[in-house]
Amino acid sequence: MAKENNSHHHAEAKRKRLIWILCVSGFCILSYVLGAWQTNTLPSSSSEVFSRKPCETQSNLSTSSEDEDASLSSSSSLSSSSSSEPVELDFESHHKLELKQKNQTIKYFEPCDMSLSEYTPCEDRERGRRFDRNMMKYRERHCPSKDELLYCLIPPPPNYKIPFKWPQSRDYAWYDNIPHKELSIEKAIQNWIQVEGERFRFPGGGTGFPRGADAYIDDISRLIPLTDGAIRTAIDTGCGVASFGAYLLKRDIVAMSFAPRDTHEAQVQFALERGVPAIIGIMGSIRLPYPARAFDLAHCSRCLIPWFQNDGLYLTEVDRVLRPGGYWILSGPPINWKKHWKGWERTQEDLKQEQDSIENAARSLCWKKVTEKGDFSIWQKPINHIACKKLKRAHKSPPICTKAVQPDFAWYTISTLSKFKEYKELESCVMPLPEANSPDEFAGGALEDWPDRAFAVPPRIIQGTIPEINAEKFKEDNEVWKERIAYYKQILPELSRGRFRNIMDMNAYLGGFAAAIVKYPSWVMNVVPVDAEKQTLGAIYERGFIGTYQDWCESFSTYPRTYDLIHAGGLFSMYENRCDVTLILLEMDRILRPEGTVVFRDTVEMLTKIQSITNGMKWTSRIMDHEKGPFIPEKILLAVKSYWTGPSA
């Protein structure tokens, strides 16, 4: 009986102890949850981030809010209502005891000389004269050495004005922004550009568009399908002021237009001022900075590229970047030479020989001639190389490249073995297409028509050619960007209203940013750094977007003041041990328009370092929480370049 009583008391004590432990634990958990909810809960929606108030007195809060509004009033990209703005995060120490710290002074950057207002560091004509003129090497990229680097701000011209909004910008630009009348005089009869008071007007003409680019494209659409979504990406070689690309946009075709910085002053600058995608570039001795199989269509209208020289080497490069089944369109000399030879001031024999050479080069690439009608000749690349390999047994020149030649490596690439930068020269061989099992199969995988292509899983990902990226991760990235853009629309309410026409994503990954804003009146230059762990530019093109490779330790191939919004996610952590981040920020300032905006995403330490530099660059900025809330280590720095101009002469 005694044993039973002892056992009963022991069980009762154990039960009471367990209840006590559970009560204490429950009380602690409840206290933690209530405390977290009362002070700094994880927001259930992005809008909560903007209504939060810091733990300060009401008077300090009002003063802080007024100061923030005043500091950012120069930009239309930030909301003027302090109640809807996110709270600026403060990462300074707030100890009650005064500690001896290093005297942190802001380094202010002075404006460069006005003669550098249109400075393009890697396409400087004075530096270019040091290089060989063979194959246009002197007009390729030649970046400044360390002792030539500039630590100053490129000044906008006096009376600089914010560009016209799209679609008005397609037809008009301010003269004060690009004060060059040369093209309006030199190309007067060809209607490239006209001066009307303080504005330029772009009639849509061109050397090869006597009736305008719109009618010219209509002529092409009668020969090949342009509006069914099968053709989405195009490359326009020797683009002039990019009227061809400008009028393709209304047909849902986006063109990468490029031209060198040559005697036709500022043609790429005019294109970007119009809100049309363009980049400084030339068909020279090295590969174009694009992956293989990138474009549905390639175009040349009197582009002055000697296609017939060097055994068709330039056509071989077009073949590399052209997608299986893609088209190459050539208009102007020597096409239709029997009609135009007198006006071109060339002999019939010379023009016939040039066209014969182009025809032979196209056949050697296994291209099929679709048509020659009027002033157009159109060829089509085969959808696979099954028949081409048989042809090459008899006609070996140029041969099919060996597997050791990497199709996607272009210009700035890092060798995975030796880790050195190599410039990929043009190869006199046909880039092999991925294997196909039947003559009707598209090598590398068929693409969806536009607009389904934007969110369809790219064939490169389906086939596993990008390490560690699969269809699931691709879809996850799209969801991430859907949430980010919802957040960005609150901190940048004009993102969806056309304020930012020219956008650059400096570290584009899979092109999720471009896809998430595809319905906005904007376009995105998707840049994949050559130092990125995964080379994804080919997949971005397979989504129907455009972009380029870039080494951000060097300057980008564009004119100053050509982008409205720049996105830099994780870029500076990638480059902090490679080169001076100050130079990257100065390059961003060069290509950003006055009152333009930059969105940085990085660690707090990196963002505070960036902010300390941009404070001396006439920028205003604020650090704010991640879209998922304050518990995420990654933060966002929103910066705005102030409006200022250089002095009058």
C-alpha positions in Angstrom: 0.0 0.0 0.0 2.9 2.4 0.9 4.5 1.6 -2.5 1.3 2.5 -4.3 1.0 5.9 -2.4 4.6 6.7 -3.2 4.2 5.9 -6.9 1.0 8.0 -7.0 2.7 11.0 -5.4 5.7 10.6 -7.7 3.5 10.6 -10.8 1.5 13.6 -9.5 4.7 15.6 -8.9 6.0 14.8 -12.4 2.7 15.9 -13.9 2.8 19.2 -12.1 6.4 19.8 -13.1 5.5 19.2 -16.7 2.5 21.5 -16.6 4.7 24.2 -15.0 7.3 23.8 -17.8 4.7 24.1 -20.5 3.1 27.2 -18.9 6.5 28.9 -18.7 7.4 28.0 -22.3 4.0 29.1 -23.5 4.3 32.4 -21.7 7.8 33.0 -23.2 6.6 32.2 -26.7 3.6 34.5 -26.3 5.8 37.3 -25.0 8.2 37.0 -27.9 5.4 37.0 -30.5 3.7 40.0 -28.9 6.9 41.8 -28.7 7.9 41.1 -32.3 4.4 42.1 -33.5 4.5 45.4 -31.5 7.9 46.5 -32.6 9.0 45.2 -36.0 6.9 42.4 -37.5 7.6 40.8 -40.8 5.1 42.6 -43.1 2.4 40.6 -44.7 2.4 42.9 -47.7 4.8 45.3 -49.4 2.5 48.3 -48.4 3.2 47.7 -44.7 6.9 48.6 -45.3 5.9 52.1 -46.4 3.7 52.9 -43.5 6.1 51.9 -40.7 7.3 54.5 -38.3 10.7 54.3 -36.6 10.8 54.3 -32.8 11.3 58.0 -32.3 9.3 60.9 -30.8 6.7 62.4 -33.1 8.6 65.7 -33.4 11.8 63.9 -34.5 9.8 61.8 -36.9 8.2 64.8 -38.6 11.6 66.5 -39.0 13.2 63.4 -40.4 10.3 63.0 -42.9 10.6 66.6 -44.0 14.4 66.3 -44.5 14.0 63.1 -46.6 11.4 64.7 -48.8 13.5 67.8 -49.3 16.6 65.7 -50.2 14.8 63.8 -52.9 12.5 66.5 -54.3 14.7 66.8 -57.4 13.5 63.5 -58.7 10.2 62.7 -60.1 10.9 59.0 -59.6 10.2 59.2 -55.8 6.9 59.8 -54.3 6.4 63.2 -52.7 4.1 61.8 -50.0 6.1 60.9 -46.9 3.3 58.7 -45.6 3.7 56.3 -48.5 7.5 56.3 -48.6 9.6 53.5 -47.0 11.6 54.5 -43.9 15.2 55.2 -44.5 17.3 52.7 -42.6 20.0 54.1 -40.4 23.1 52.0 -39.9 25.2 54.5 -38.0 26.2 53.8 -34.4 24.1 55.5 -31.7 26.1 54.8 -28.5 25.5 57.2 -25.5 29.3 57.4 -25.0 31.3 59.3 -27.5 33.8 57.0 -29.2 36.8 58.1 -31.1 36.2 57.2 -34.7 38.0 57.9 -37.9 37.1 61.2 -39.4 34.9 60.2 -42.3 34.8 63.0 -44.9 32.9 62.9 -48.1 35.1 62.9 -51.2 33.5 65.2 -53.8 34.1 64.5 -57.5 34.6 67.5 -59.7 33.1 67.8 -63.2 35.4 66.8 -66.1 36.3 69.4 -68.7 33.4 70.2 -71.1 35.4 68.7 -74.0 34.6 65.3 -72.4 30.9 65.8 -72.5 30.5 62.9 -75.0 33.4 60.8 -73.8 33.3 57.1 -74.6 36.3 55.7 -72.8 36.7 52.5 -74.7 35.9 54.0 -78.1 38.1 57.1 -77.9 39.1 58.1 -81.4 42.4 59.6 -80.4 43.4 56.3 -78.7 42.0 54.3 -81.6 44.5 55.9 -84.0 47.3 53.9 -82.3 45.9 50.7 -83.7 45.9 48.8 -87.0 43.3 49.9 -89.6 43.2 46.3 -91.0 39.7 44.8 -90.4 38.7 48.0 -88.6 40.8 47.2 -85.5 41.3 50.9 -84.8 37.5 51.3 -84.2 37.1 48.3 -81.9 37.2 48.6 -78.1 40.5 50.0 -76.7 40.0 50.9 -73.1 42.2 53.4 -71.2 45.1 52.2 -69.2 45.3 52.9 -65.4 47.1 56.2 -65.8 44.4 57.3 -68.3 41.4 56.7 -66.0 39.3 59.7 -65.1 38.1 60.3 -61.6 35.6 63.1 -62.5 32.0 63.5 -63.5 31.2 63.7 -67.2 29.3 67.0 -67.6 26.0 67.2 -69.5 25.9 70.0 -72.1 24.6 73.4 -71.2 20.8 73.6 -71.4 20.4 69.8 -71.2 16.7 68.8 -71.1 15.0 65.6 -69.9 14.3 63.6 -73.1 10.9 63.3 -74.6 8.8 60.4 -73.3 8.1 57.3 -75.5 6.5 57.1 -78.0 7.1 60.8 -78.8 10.8 60.3 -78.4 10.9 58.0 -81.4 10.3 61.1 -83.6 11.8 63.9 -81.5 14.9 64.8 -79.5 16.2 68.0 -78.0 19.0 69.7 -80.0 20.7 70.9 -76.8 21.1 67.2 -75.6 23.1 66.2 -78.7 24.2 69.4 -80.4 25.3 67.9 -83.7 23.9 69.0 -87.1 26.3 67.0 -89.2 23.9 64.2 -90.0 21.0 66.6 -90.9 23.3 68.1 -93.5 25.2 65.1 -94.7 22.1 62.9 -94.9 19.6 65.6 -95.8 18.2 64.0 -98.9 17.9 60.6 -97.1 15.8 62.0 -94.3 17.8 60.5 -91.4 17.3 63.6 -89.2 16.0 67.1 -89.5 16.5 70.2 -87.3 13.3 72.0 -86.4 14.1 74.9 -84.1 15.3 73.6 -80.8 14.4 70.0 -81.7 15.5 67.2 -83.9 12.9 65.4 -85.9 13.4 61.8 -87.1 11.2 61.3 -90.2 12.0 57.6 -90.3 14.1 57.7 -93.4 17.5 56.2 -94.0 20.0 55.6 -96.8 18.1 52.5 -97.8 14.6 53.7 -96.9 13.6 56.2 -99.6 9.9 55.8 -98.5 10.7 55.6 -94.8 11.5 52.7 -92.5 7.9 51.8 -91.9 7.1 51.2 -95.6 10.5 49.4 -95.9 9.6 47.0 -93.2 6.2 46.4 -94.8 8.0 45.4 -98.0 10.0 42.9 -96.0 6.9 41.5 -94.3 5.5 40.6 -97.8 8.5 38.3 -98.3 8.9 36.7 -94.8 6.6 36.6 -91.8 7.2 39.4 -89.4 4.1 39.6 -87.3 3.2 36.0 -86.3 5.6 36.0 -83.3 8.2 33.7 -84.8 10.6 36.5 -85.3 11.3 38.4 -82.0 15.0 39.3 -81.8 16.9 41.1 -84.5 20.4 42.5 -85.1 20.9 45.6 -87.3 24.5 46.0 -88.4 25.5 49.6 -89.2 22.2 50.9 -87.9 22.5 54.7 -88.5 20.1 56.4 -86.1 18.2 53.1 -85.7 15.0 53.9 -87.6 14.8 50.3 -88.7 14.8 49.1 -85.0 12.5 52.0 -84.0 9.8 50.8 -86.4 10.3 47.1 -85.7 9.2 47.8 -82.1 5.6 48.4 -83.2 5.7 44.9 -84.6 6.9 43.4 -81.3 10.4 42.8 -82.6 13.3 44.2 -80.6 16.5 44.9 -82.4 20.1 45.2 -81.1 21.2 48.1 -83.3 24.9 48.8 -83.5 27.3 51.1 -85.3 30.8 52.4 -84.7 31.8 55.8 -83.4 33.0 57.1 -86.7 32.6 60.1 -89.0 28.8 59.8 -88.7 28.9 61.7 -85.4 26.7 60.4 -82.6 24.4 58.0 -84.6 24.1 55.5 -81.7 23.7 58.4 -79.3 20.7 59.6 -81.4 19.2 56.1 -81.3 19.3 55.9 -77.6 18.1 59.4 -77.2 15.0 58.3 -79.2 14.5 55.4 -76.7 15.6 52.7 -79.2 18.0 49.9 -78.2 21.5 50.5 -79.5 25.1 50.0 -78.7 28.5 51.2 -80.0 30.0 48.3 -82.0 31.6 47.2 -85.2 32.1 44.1 -87.3 35.9 43.9 -87.0 38.4 41.3 -86.1 36.8 39.9 -83.0 33.4 38.3 -82.2 30.4 40.3 -81.5 29.5 40.3 -77.8 26.5 38.0 -78.1 26.1 34.3 -77.6 25.5 31.8 -80.4 22.0 31.4 -81.8 20.8 34.7 -80.4 18.9 36.4 -83.2 15.9 35.5 -85.3 16.8 38.0 -88.0 20.0 39.9 -89.1 19.7 43.0 -91.3 22.1 45.1 -93.3 20.9 48.1 -95.4 23.9 49.8 -97.0 25.8 49.0 -93.8 29.2 49.2 -95.6 30.4 45.9 -94.2 32.6 44.1 -96.8 30.8 40.8 -96.7 32.7 39.4 -99.6 36.1 40.0 -98.1 38.3 37.6 -96.1 36.5 34.5 -97.5 33.2 35.6 -96.1 34.5 35.8 -92.5 31.9 38.4 -91.5 29.0 36.3 -92.8 30.4 33.4 -90.7 30.0 35.6 -87.6 26.5 36.4 -88.6 25.9 32.7 -89.0 27.2 32.2 -85.4 24.7 34.6 -83.8 21.8 33.7 -86.1 19.3 31.2 -84.7 18.5 28.0 -86.6 16.0 29.0 -89.3 16.9 32.6 -88.9 16.9 35.1 -91.8 19.6 37.4 -93.1 18.3 40.4 -95.1 20.6 42.4 -97.4 19.6 45.6 -99.2 21.7 48.1 -101.0 24.9 47.5 -103.0 25.3 45.1 -104.7 21.6 43.9 -104.6 19.7 44.9 -107.7 22.9 46.3 -109.3 21.5 46.1 -112.8 19.1 48.9 -111.9 21.3 51.0 -109.6 24.8 50.7 -110.8 25.1 54.1 -112.4 23.8 55.8 -109.2 26.3 53.9 -107.1 29.1 55.0 -109.4 30.5 51.5 -109.7 31.0 49.3 -112.7 28.6 46.4 -113.5 31.5 44.0 -113.5 32.6 45.1 -110.0 29.0 44.8 -108.5 28.4 41.5 -110.2 31.6 40.1 -108.8 30.7 41.3 -105.3 27.2 39.7 -105.4 28.7 36.5 -106.7 31.1 36.4 -103.8 28.3 37.0 -101.3 26.2 34.2 -102.9 29.1 31.8 -102.7 29.8 32.7 -99.1 26.1 32.1 -98.2 26.1 28.7 -99.9 29.2 27.7 -98.1 27.4 28.3 -94.8 24.5 26.0 -96.0 22.1 28.9 -96.2 19.2 28.8 -98.5 18.3 31.8 -100.6 14.6 32.6 -99.9 14.1 35.4 -102.4 15.6 38.3 -104.3 12.9 40.8 -105.1 13.4 44.5 -105.9 16.1 45.8 -103.6 16.0 42.8 -101.2 17.9 39.6 -101.0 17.0 37.2 -98.2 18.7 34.1 -97.0 17.7 31.5 -94.4 20.0 29.5 -92.1 19.2 25.8 -91.9 17.3 24.6 -88.8 20.0 21.9 -88.2 23.3 20.7 -89.7 22.3 17.2 -90.8 22.4 18.1 -94.5 25.2 20.6 -94.1 27.6 18.0 -92.7 27.0 15.9 -95.8 27.7 18.9 -98.0 30.9 19.7 -96.2 32.3 16.3 -97.1 32.6 17.6 -100.7 32.9 21.4 -100.1 35.1 21.7 -97.1 35.7 25.5 -97.1 34.9 26.8 -94.6 35.0 23.7 -92.5 32.7 23.1 -89.5 34.5 24.2 -86.3 35.8 21.6 -83.9 34.0 21.1 -80.6 36.9 22.8 -78.9 35.6 26.2 -80.3 33.1 27.5 -77.8 30.1 29.0 -79.6 28.9 31.2 -76.8 32.3 32.7 -75.8 32.3 36.2 -77.2 34.7 39.1 -76.7 35.1 39.5 -73.0 35.2 35.9 -71.7 37.1 34.3 -68.8 38.7 31.0 -69.5 37.4 28.4 -67.0 40.8 26.9 -66.8 43.3 29.7 -66.8 41.1 32.5 -65.5 42.5 35.1 -67.9 40.6 37.4 -70.2 40.7 36.5 -73.9 39.4 38.4 -76.9 37.8 35.9 -79.2 38.8 36.5 -82.8 36.6 35.6 -85.7 37.0 32.0 -86.8 37.0 31.0 -90.5 34.8 28.0 -89.8 31.1 27.3 -89.4 29.9 27.1 -85.8 28.4 23.7 -85.3 24.7 23.5 -84.2 23.6 21.2 -81.5 22.8 17.7 -82.7 19.4 16.9 -84.2 17.8 13.5 -84.6 15.8 14.3 -87.8 15.9 16.8 -90.7 12.8 18.5 -89.3 14.1 19.0 -85.8 15.3 22.5 -84.7 18.9 22.2 -83.4 19.1 23.3 -79.8 15.3 23.1 -79.4 12.4 25.0 -80.9 11.3 28.3 -79.4 7.7 29.4 -78.6 6.3 32.3 -80.5 6.2 35.7 -78.9 4.8 36.6 -76.4 4.7 33.1 -74.9 8.4 32.9 -75.4 9.0 35.4 -72.5 7.9 32.9 -69.8 8.5 29.6 -71.5 11.5 27.6 -70.2 14.4 28.3 -72.5 15.8 25.3 -74.4 19.2 25.8 -73.0 17.8 25.2 -69.5 15.6 22.3 -70.6 18.7 20.6 -72.1 20.8 21.3 -69.0 23.5 23.3 -70.7 23.6 25.9 -67.9 24.9 24.1 -64.7 22.6 24.0 -61.7 19.8 25.8 -63.4 16.6 23.8 -64.2 13.0 24.5 -65.1 12.0 24.7 -61.4 14.7 27.3 -60.6 13.7 29.3 -63.7 10.1 29.4 -62.6 11.2 30.4 -59.0 13.2 33.3 -60.4 10.1 34.5 -62.3 8.1 34.5 -59.0 10.9 36.4 -57.3 10.8 39.1 -59.9 7.1 39.3 -59.8 7.3 40.1 -56.1 10.2 42.5 -56.6 8.5 44.5 -59.3 5.4 44.8 -57.1 7.7 46.4 -54.4 9.6 48.6 -56.9 6.3 50.0 -58.2 5.7 51.3 -54.7 9.1 52.9 -54.2 9.3 53.9 -57.9 5.6 54.6 -58.8 6.6 55.9 -62.3 8.2 52.5 -63.3 5.0 51.4 -65.0 4.2 54.9 -66.5 6.9 55.3 -69.0 9.3 57.5 -67.0 12.1 55.0 -67.4 12.3 54.1 -71.1 16.0 52.9 -71.4 16.7 50.5 -68.6 19.9 48.5 -67.9 20.2 45.4 -65.7 23.9 45.2 -64.9 23.7 41.7 -63.6 20.8 40.2 -65.5 21.0 36.5 -64.5 18.0 34.9 -66.3 16.4 38.2 -67.5 13.7 38.1 -64.8 13.6 41.9 -64.5 13.0 42.4 -68.2 10.3 39.7 -68.2 8.5 41.1 -65.2 8.1 44.6 -66.9 7.5 43.3 -70.4 4.2 45.1 -70.6 5.7 48.5 -69.6 6.7 51.1 -72.1 10.4 50.3 -71.5 13.1 48.1 -72.8 16.0 46.4 -70.9 19.6 46.0 -71.8 20.4 42.7 -70.1 24.0 42.6 -69.2 25.7 39.4 -68.1 29.1 40.0 -66.5 31.9 37.8 -67.8 32.7 37.2 -64.2 29.3 35.8 -63.4 29.3 32.3 -62.0 26.8 31.2 -64.7 26.8 32.5 -68.2 23.1 32.9 -69.0 22.9 35.4 -71.8 21.9 32.6 -74.3 18.9 31.8 -72.2 17.9 35.5 -72.0 17.9 35.7 -75.8 15.8 32.5 -76.0 13.2 34.3 -73.9 13.0 37.0 -76.6 15.1 39.7 -74.8 18.4 41.4 -75.8 21.6 42.0 -74.0 25.4 41.8 -74.1 28.4 40.5 -72.2 30.4 43.0 -70.2 33.5 43.3 -68.0 32.4 46.0 -65.4 36.1 46.8 -64.7 35.9 48.6 -68.0 33.5 51.1 -69.5 30.3 50.1 -71.3 30.0 50.7 -75.1 27.6 53.6 -75.0 27.5 57.4 -74.9 27.0 59.4 -71.8 23.5 60.0 -70.5 21.8 57.1 -72.3 19.9 55.2 -69.6 17.0 56.3 -67.3 17.2 53.5 -64.8 20.0 51.1 -63.8 19.6 48.0 -61.7 22.6 46.5 -60.0 21.8 43.4 -58.0 24.8 41.7 -56.2 27.1 43.3 -58.8 29.4 45.1 -56.3 30.0 42.0 -54.1 31.1 40.3 -57.3 33.6 43.0 -58.3 34.8 44.4 -55.0 38.0 42.3 -55.1 38.6 42.7 -58.8 38.7 46.4 -59.4 38.0 49.8 -57.8 34.2 50.1 -57.1 34.6 53.9 -57.4 35.3 53.5 -61.1 32.2 51.3 -61.6 30.1 54.0 -59.9 31.7 56.8 -62.0 30.9 54.7 -65.1 27.3 54.4 -63.9 27.2 58.2 -63.5 28.5 58.6 -67.0 25.8 56.5 -68.7 22.9 57.6 -66.3 20.8 60.6 -67.4 20.3 63.6 -65.1 17.5 62.7 -62.7 18.0 59.1 -63.5 17.6 56.4 -60.9 19.7 53.4 -59.7 18.5 50.5 -57.7 21.3 48.6 -55.8 20.8 45.3 -54.1 23.6 44.0 -51.8 24.7 43.6 -48.2 24.4 46.5 -45.8 28.2 46.8 -45.6 28.5 47.1 -49.4 25.6 49.5 -49.7 26.9 51.8 -47.1 30.2 51.9 -48.9 28.5 52.7 -52.2 26.4 55.4 -50.5 29.5 57.0 -49.0 30.9 57.3 -52.6 27.8 58.4 -54.4 27.3 61.2 -51.8 30.2 62.9 -53.5 28.7 62.4 -57.0 25.7 64.7 -56.8 23.5 61.8 -56.0 20.9 61.5 -53.2 20.1 58.0 -51.8 18.4 56.0 -49.1 18.8 52.5 -47.9 15.6 50.5 -47.3 14.5 47.0 -46.4 14.3 44.0 -48.7 10.8 43.4 -50.2 10.4 40.4 -47.8 11.0 42.6 -44.7 13.7 43.7 -42.3 14.9 40.2 -41.4 16.5 39.6 -44.8 20.2 40.5 -44.8 20.1 41.9 -48.4 19.0 45.5 -48.5 18.1 48.0 -51.2 19.8 51.3 -51.9 17.7 53.7 -54.0 19.8 56.5 -55.6 18.9 59.4 -57.8 21.3 61.5 -59.9 20.7 65.2 -59.5 20.1 67.5 -62.4 23.1 69.6 -63.3 24.9 70.7 -66.5 28.3 71.9 -67.6 29.0 75.6 -68.0 28.3 77.5 -71.3 31.3 78.2 -73.5 
